[in-house]
Amino acid sequence: MIYNTTVILGGGTGGIVTAKELRKKLNASDRIIIIEREPIYTFGPSLLWLMAGNRTPSQVQKDIRVLRKRGIEILEAEVNSIDTTSATVYTSSGALGYDQLVIALGAALAPERLPGFKEIAHNIFTLEGALSAGASLRRGGVKRVAVVISSLPYKCPAAPYEAAFLADDILRKRGVRKGSEIRVYTPEPYPMPTAGPAIGEQISSMLAERGIELYHSITVDKLDSRDSKVILSNGTEWNPDIILGIPVHTAPNALAGSGLEAESGYLPVNKFTMSTSQPGVYAIGDVTQIPIGGGKMVPKAGVFAEAEAKVVATRIARDLHHNREEKLFTGKGACFLEIGGNKAGFANGNLYTEGEPSFVLYQPGIQWHLGKVAFEKYFLKRWLS
Ligand SMILES: Cc1cc2nc3c(=O)[nH]c(=O)nc-3n(C[C@H](O)[C@H](O)[C@H](O)COP(=O)(O)OP(=O)(O)OC[C@H]3O[C@@H](n4cnc5c(N)ncnc54)[C@H](O)[C@@H]3O)c2cc1C
């Protein structure tokens, strides 16, 4: 029997959605293989709830090997390199040929790129870092909190601000917010710049209302591990009790030399179809680099990875089975902004609006928080069972 092999690099948000969508659309004889080095998936949006003490790891993690019972092969291996000329992926378990390739390797975290980060910051973009940050925030003595965005781009533009709001909430619950200080240091001109200056202004006001100080358009040069200081490029410094760190993000090493990557290391793709410069090779999610209006880029967020995965699955099925189903990535998306006290804001909009992306931020309320809780439940059940 002739069968096709679709290889998906990365079993994170985009990879698992692609695989499940494809399994629905392809013949049972067509192989779908995910190559993933860490088969325990962590749902990113829940990490800060972990920090806040509202979740345990087992509530936000799932083993992607459950997908084997759905006819999806999981190869637990490190992807080392890609050769599109011979349609081969090289892994720690050997070489694997493909007919279609979907690259969903995400963005890599490189905490070592900001001096001192690994030594003194809690890396809140990891499960361990979110847990340790939460434990420290709840301990007596912690009153000066720095949220440090090491560099741009990073995934989930709302996350650092959520971290600041939730830290504020924790200190209030401990009864020590009076006399405490929370600062956010960011190279961005204002919060969530992709969503535009009006939303930046709204979030800045929400931070100010809670006494959270925003240091924008600022570069952090290093973290001084000896004296526990944040040292800025303008020469000023501050010594917090705790640093909630967003590490430097980079493109995955495995893409180097593939000929698919831009100078940044990330992958340029067609903004509607997610196809790369090579036929049969697609890329989705955080690993991509997609310019949009106003000199901005599509933000690195799961909501876009999920939508792009559905587009790619449809296109692969159409190519293989010559059906007419058409799906394009429209640039529409939304995200929640947790602010503590079981409340969240909700930003909704379109990245591909003519000129500039257009977004609206709805006032925080319990309904948006419950919306995020429902989304967490939906995502883990829909894609990982
Ligand atoms: C704190 C936090 C909060 C967030 N909140 C939100 C939110 O509210 N809304 C939202 O939309 N997004 C949110 N995100 C972002 C979201 O989690 C990511 O954008 C999304 O997971 C990207 O999906 P992806 O498939 O591109 O990459 P990933 O989900 O990161 O998957 C990439 C996979 O590739 C694997 N991999 C990488 N390199 C290799 C290799 N060489 N070999 C083998 N395997 C490899 C990785 O192990 C990983 O499993 C948040 C992220 C964080 C950290």
The ligand as a MOL file (V3000), in Angstrom:
LIG
                    3D

  0  0  0     0  0            999 V3000
M  V30 BEGIN CTAB
M  V30 COUNTS 53 58 0 0 0
M  V30 BEGIN ATOM
M  V30 1 C 3.7260 32.0300 31.1320 0
M  V30 2 C 3.1080 31.8410 29.7820 0
M  V30 3 C 1.7970 32.2250 29.5980 0
M  V30 4 C 1.2170 32.0780 28.3390 0
M  V30 5 N -0.0850 32.4590 28.1800 0
M  V30 6 C -0.6530 32.3740 26.9680 0
M  V30 7 C -1.9980 32.7790 26.7680 0
M  V30 8 O -2.6900 33.1900 27.7090 0
M  V30 9 N -2.5110 32.6960 25.5180 0
M  V30 10 C -1.7750 32.2220 24.4680 0
M  V30 11 O -2.2940 32.1810 23.3500 0
M  V30 12 N -0.4950 31.8300 24.6250 0
M  V30 13 C 0.0750 31.8910 25.8470 0
M  V30 14 N 1.3670 31.4810 26.0150 0
M  V30 15 C 2.1840 31.1390 24.8400 0
M  V30 16 C 1.9800 29.7330 24.3380 0
M  V30 17 O 2.2300 28.7880 25.3540 0
M  V30 18 C 2.9320 29.4940 23.1650 0
M  V30 19 O 2.8630 30.5860 22.2850 0
M  V30 20 C 2.5450 28.2370 22.4080 0
M  V30 21 O 2.7490 27.1120 23.2240 0
M  V30 22 C 3.3640 28.1130 21.1220 0
M  V30 23 O 3.0970 26.8940 20.4960 0
M  V30 24 P 4.2020 26.2100 19.5620 0
M  V30 25 O 3.6180 24.9260 19.1110 0
M  V30 26 O 4.6620 27.1910 18.5500 0
M  V30 27 O 5.4370 25.9670 20.5180 0
M  V30 28 P 5.5160 25.1110 21.8490 0
M  V30 29 O 4.1750 24.9130 22.4630 0
M  V30 30 O 6.5650 25.7770 22.6750 0
M  V30 31 O 6.0140 23.6960 21.3590 0
M  V30 32 C 7.2900 23.4840 20.8310 0
M  V30 33 C 7.6790 22.0490 21.1540 0
M  V30 34 O 8.8540 21.6910 20.4260 0
M  V30 35 C 9.6940 20.9210 21.2560 0
M  V30 36 N 11.0610 21.0610 20.7480 0
M  V30 37 C 11.7570 22.2090 20.5710 0
M  V30 38 N 12.9570 21.9540 20.0230 0
M  V30 39 C 13.0290 20.6060 19.8730 0
M  V30 40 C 14.0160 19.7340 19.3420 0
M  V30 41 N 15.1740 20.1900 18.8520 0
M  V30 42 N 13.7460 18.4120 19.3150 0
M  V30 43 C 12.5720 17.9160 19.7840 0
M  V30 44 N 11.5870 18.6930 20.2860 0
M  V30 45 C 11.8150 20.0240 20.3270 0
M  V30 46 C 9.4990 21.5330 22.6370 0
M  V30 47 O 9.8550 20.6020 23.6540 0
M  V30 48 C 8.0110 21.8640 22.6280 0
M  V30 49 O 7.2350 20.8230 23.1580 0
M  V30 50 C 1.9620 31.5550 27.2630 0
M  V30 51 C 3.2790 31.1420 27.4760 0
M  V30 52 C 3.8460 31.2750 28.7150 0
M  V30 53 C 5.2700 30.8340 28.9250 0
M  V30 END ATOM
M  V30 BEGIN BOND
M  V30 1 1 1 2
M  V30 2 1 2 3
M  V30 3 2 2 52
M  V30 4 2 3 4
M  V30 5 1 4 5
M  V30 6 1 4 50
M  V30 7 2 5 6
M  V30 8 1 6 7
M  V30 9 1 6 13
M  V30 10 2 7 8
M  V30 11 1 7 9
M  V30 12 1 9 10
M  V30 13 2 10 11
M  V30 14 1 10 12
M  V30 15 2 12 13
M  V30 16 1 13 14
M  V30 17 1 14 15
M  V30 18 1 14 50
M  V30 19 1 15 16
M  V30 20 1 16 17
M  V30 21 1 16 18
M  V30 22 1 18 19
M  V30 23 1 18 20
M  V30 24 1 20 21
M  V30 25 1 20 22
M  V30 26 1 22 23
M  V30 27 1 23 24
M  V30 28 2 24 25
M  V30 29 1 24 26
M  V30 30 1 24 27
M  V30 31 1 27 28
M  V30 32 2 28 29
M  V30 33 1 28 30
M  V30 34 1 28 31
M  V30 35 1 31 32
M  V30 36 1 32 33
M  V30 37 1 33 34
M  V30 38 1 33 48
M  V30 39 1 34 35
M  V30 40 1 35 36
M  V30 41 1 35 46
M  V30 42 1 36 37
M  V30 43 1 36 45
M  V30 44 2 37 38
M  V30 45 1 38 39
M  V30 46 1 39 40
M  V30 47 2 39 45
M  V30 48 1 40 41
M  V30 49 2 40 42
M  V30 50 1 42 43
M  V30 51 2 43 44
M  V30 52 1 44 45
M  V30 53 1 46 47
M  V30 54 1 46 48
M  V30 55 1 48 49
M  V30 56 2 50 51
M  V30 57 1 51 52
M  V30 58 1 52 53
M  V30 END BOND
M  V30 END CTAB
M  END
